[in-house]
């Protein structure tokens, strides 16, 4: 496949790039700063681009099979996330290229029926990016033309081990028997590439978490 990754220099984006290359795909790794892309594997095609710029998106997604967006704004610029999402949708509107978006967990439902963001223990300093991710999802849900999918991580998404195993959910936060809701960034990248290779979700959201029997 030919895959364009926006936000390729970030924690998730770099792992998505590595996972895609390890599967033999052609990867165009995009970022606003080429210097930050320099740490990626040499097999990736490095390109400067901005997800918020529809023309840039259109150019970088031409003849591609799928675009994966792992962009994350800097603290204080959380409002840029929805702007970037609109740029991606506008740029892809005429291409027919599929869009997979790395989203947030704040809109997932807890066992109580409230969202993660509405939970009593939600950290105050995470609220700005959580609200931005919710707005990002709202932008996507209003889109009827682009074939998009929004992938929510569990409560904890951090560097770890690639097991190649995970479990799927839809709108509820996935929690194991010990009360944990987690996945490694490496396995999150596996889930994203599995969806890219074998599309099962269209214009909807799904979530993933560590497999219940993973070590």
C-alpha positions as CSV (number, residue, x, y, z in Angstrom):
1,X,0.0,0.0,0.0
2,X,0.9,3.7,-0.4
3,X,0.4,5.4,3.0
4,X,0.8,9.0,4.0
5,X,1.3,9.7,7.7
6,X,0.7,13.2,9.0
7,X,2.3,13.9,12.3
8,X,4.9,11.2,11.5
9,X,7.6,12.6,13.9
10,X,5.4,12.3,17.0
11,X,5.2,9.4,19.5
12,X,2.4,7.6,17.7
13,X,3.1,8.8,14.2
14,X,6.7,7.5,14.3
15,X,5.5,4.1,15.4
16,X,2.8,4.0,12.7
17,X,5.5,4.8,10.2
18,X,7.8,2.1,11.5
19,X,5.0,-0.5,11.6
20,X,3.9,0.4,8.0
21,X,7.4,0.1,6.7
22,X,7.9,-3.2,8.5
23,X,5.0,-4.6,6.5
24,X,6.5,-3.5,3.2
25,X,4.3,-0.5,2.5
26,X,5.5,2.7,0.9
27,X,5.3,5.5,3.5
28,X,5.2,9.2,2.9
29,X,6.1,10.7,6.3
30,X,4.8,14.3,6.7
31,X,5.6,16.9,9.2
32,X,5.7,20.7,9.5
33,X,9.4,20.5,10.4
34,X,11.7,18.3,8.2
35,X,14.4,18.2,10.8
36,X,12.2,16.4,13.3
37,X,11.4,13.8,10.6
38,X,15.1,13.0,10.3
39,X,15.0,10.3,13.0
40,X,12.6,8.2,11.0
41,X,13.8,5.1,9.1
42,X,15.5,6.0,5.8
43,X,13.0,4.0,3.8
44,X,10.3,6.6,4.5
45,X,9.8,9.4,2.0
46,X,10.1,12.6,4.1
47,X,7.9,15.6,3.1
48,X,7.1,18.9,4.7
49,X,3.3,19.5,4.9
50,X,0.5,20.8,7.1
51,X,-2.7,18.9,7.8
52,X,-4.5,22.2,8.2
53,X,-3.7,23.2,4.6
54,X,-6.1,21.5,2.2
55,X,-3.8,22.0,-0.8
56,X,-0.9,20.4,1.1
57,X,-3.2,17.5,2.0
58,X,-4.4,17.1,-1.5
59,X,-0.9,17.1,-2.9
60,X,0.5,14.6,-0.4
61,X,-2.5,12.2,-0.7
62,X,-2.5,12.0,-4.5
63,X,-2.4,8.4,-5.6
64,X,-2.2,7.2,-2.0
65,X,-4.3,4.3,-0.6
66,X,-4.8,5.8,2.9
67,X,-3.9,8.8,5.0
68,X,-3.2,8.3,8.7
69,X,-3.3,11.4,10.8
70,X,-1.5,11.3,14.1
71,X,-1.2,15.1,14.6
72,X,-1.2,16.6,18.1
73,X,-1.1,20.3,18.8
74,X,1.3,21.9,21.3
75,X,0.0,22.8,24.7
76,X,-2.0,26.0,24.4
77,X,-2.8,25.3,20.8
78,X,-5.4,22.6,21.3
79,X,-7.9,24.4,19.1
80,X,-5.7,23.7,16.1
81,X,-6.7,20.0,16.2
82,X,-10.2,20.7,14.8
83,X,-8.7,23.0,12.2
84,X,-6.3,20.3,11.1
85,X,-9.1,17.8,10.9
86,X,-11.1,20.2,8.7
87,X,-8.0,20.7,6.5
88,X,-7.6,16.9,6.1
89,X,-11.3,16.4,5.1
90,X,-11.3,19.3,2.6
91,X,-8.0,18.1,1.1
92,X,-9.3,14.5,0.7
93,X,-12.8,15.3,-0.4
94,X,-12.1,14.9,-4.1
95,X,-9.5,12.2,-3.9
96,X,-11.4,9.2,-2.6
97,X,-8.4,8.5,-0.3
98,X,-9.4,6.9,3.1
99,X,-8.6,8.7,6.3
100,X,-7.7,7.1,9.6
101,X,-7.5,9.5,12.5
102,X,-5.7,9.0,15.8
103,X,-8.2,10.4,18.3
104,X,-8.7,10.6,22.0
105,X,-10.4,8.6,24.8
106,X,-12.4,11.4,26.4
107,X,-15.6,10.7,24.5
108,X,-15.6,7.0,25.3
109,X,-18.3,5.8,27.8
110,X,-17.6,4.6,31.3
111,X,-19.6,1.8,32.9
112,X,-21.7,4.5,34.6
113,X,-22.9,5.8,31.2
114,X,-21.0,9.1,31.4
115,X,-18.0,9.9,29.3
116,X,-14.4,9.6,30.4
117,X,-14.2,13.4,30.3
118,X,-17.2,13.7,32.6
119,X,-15.7,11.3,35.1
120,X,-15.0,12.6,38.6
121,X,-11.3,11.7,38.4
122,X,-10.5,13.2,35.0
123,X,-7.2,15.3,35.3
124,X,-7.8,19.0,34.9
125,X,-4.6,19.5,33.0
126,X,-5.7,17.0,30.3
127,X,-9.1,18.8,29.8
128,X,-7.9,21.1,27.0
129,X,-6.7,18.3,24.7
130,X,-9.6,16.1,25.7
131,X,-12.1,18.8,24.7
132,X,-10.1,19.3,21.5
133,X,-10.3,15.6,20.7
134,X,-14.1,15.7,21.3
135,X,-14.4,18.6,18.9
136,X,-12.3,16.7,16.4
137,X,-14.7,13.7,16.5
138,X,-17.6,16.1,16.1
139,X,-16.0,17.5,12.9
140,X,-15.6,14.0,11.5
141,X,-19.1,13.0,12.3
142,X,-20.5,15.9,10.3
143,X,-18.5,14.7,7.3
144,X,-20.5,12.6,4.8
145,X,-18.1,12.5,1.8
146,X,-14.7,11.2,3.0
147,X,-14.3,7.6,4.1
148,X,-13.0,8.3,7.6
149,X,-12.5,6.3,10.8
150,X,-11.6,7.7,14.2
151,X,-9.6,5.4,16.5
152,X,-9.8,6.1,20.2
153,X,-7.0,4.8,22.5
154,X,-7.7,3.5,26.0
155,X,-7.1,5.6,29.1
156,X,-3.4,4.9,29.0
157,X,-1.4,5.1,25.8
158,X,2.4,4.9,26.3
159,X,5.6,3.5,24.8
160,X,6.0,-0.2,25.4
161,X,6.2,-3.6,23.8
162,X,4.8,-4.7,20.5
163,X,2.8,-7.9,21.1
164,X,0.8,-7.7,17.9
165,X,-2.4,-8.5,20.0
166,X,-5.2,-6.2,21.1
167,X,-8.9,-6.2,21.6
168,X,-11.5,-4.0,19.9
169,X,-14.4,-2.0,21.1
170,X,-16.8,0.7,19.8
171,X,-17.9,3.5,22.1
172,X,-17.1,2.2,25.6
173,X,-13.7,2.5,27.3
174,X,-12.1,-1.0,27.4
175,X,-11.2,-2.0,31.0
176,X,-9.7,-5.3,32.0
177,X,-10.6,-7.4,35.0
178,X,-8.0,-5.6,37.1
179,X,-9.4,-2.2,36.2
180,X,-6.7,-1.3,33.7
181,X,-7.3,0.5,30.4
182,X,-4.1,0.6,28.5
183,X,-2.2,-0.3,25.3
184,X,1.3,0.3,24.1
185,X,1.9,2.8,21.3
186,X,3.5,-0.1,19.4
187,X,0.3,-2.2,19.6
188,X,-1.8,0.8,18.9
189,X,0.2,1.2,15.6
190,X,-0.5,-2.5,14.9
191,X,-4.2,-1.9,15.2
192,X,-4.1,1.2,12.9
193,X,-2.2,-0.7,10.2
194,X,-4.5,-3.7,10.5
195,X,-7.4,-1.3,9.8
196,X,-5.6,0.3,6.9
197,X,-4.9,-3.1,5.3
198,X,-8.3,-4.6,6.1
199,X,-11.0,-1.9,6.4
200,X,-13.8,-2.9,8.8
201,X,-14.9,0.6,9.9
202,X,-16.3,3.4,7.8
203,X,-17.4,6.8,9.0
204,X,-17.4,5.7,12.6
205,X,-15.2,5.4,15.7
206,X,-13.7,2.3,17.3
207,X,-11.4,1.8,20.2
208,X,-8.6,-0.6,21.1
209,X,-6.9,-1.8,24.3
210,X,-4.4,-4.3,25.4
211,X,-5.4,-7.9,24.9
212,X,-6.7,-9.4,28.1
213,X,-4.1,-12.2,28.1
214,X,-1.1,-10.1,26.9
215,X,1.9,-10.1,29.1
